């Protein structure tokens, strides 16, 4: 995740939730996050565009994020 944030952090806001904290519960409920290692890509309107669970393939996610940004242009 750190690599992706370094690569795309100027264009995509990365928010990390600590699922053990009560404050995170609101977001977990809103975006149906049930397990750790769940990643949700939202558009500017807060709508889900893509979801990943489990270990990430950084290259695959980077390609999907690049495509997402390209589609915005």
NORMOBEL-V153486 format. One record per pair of residues at least 4 apart in sequence whose C-alpha atoms are under 6 Angstrom apart, sorted by the first residue. I is the first residue (numbers start at 1). GAP is how many residues later the second one is. D is the distance in whole Angstrom. If there is no record, write none. Layout:
# NORMOBEL-V153486
i=I gap=GAP d=D
i=I gap=GAP d=D
This chain:
# NORMOBEL-V153486
i=4 gap=4 d=6
i=5 gap=4 d=5
i=8 gap=4 d=6
i=17 gap=7 d=6
i=19 gap=5 d=6
i=27 gap=4 d=6
i=28 gap=4 d=6
i=28 gap=5 d=5
i=37 gap=16 d=6
i=37 gap=17 d=5
i=38 gap=14 d=6
i=38 gap=15 d=4
i=39 gap=12 d=6
i=39 gap=13 d=5
i=40 gap=10 d=6
i=40 gap=11 d=5
i=41 gap=7 d=6
i=41 gap=8 d=5
i=41 gap=9 d=5
i=42 gap=4 d=5
i=42 gap=5 d=5
i=42 gap=6 d=4
i=42 gap=7 d=5
i=43 gap=4 d=5
i=58 gap=4 d=6
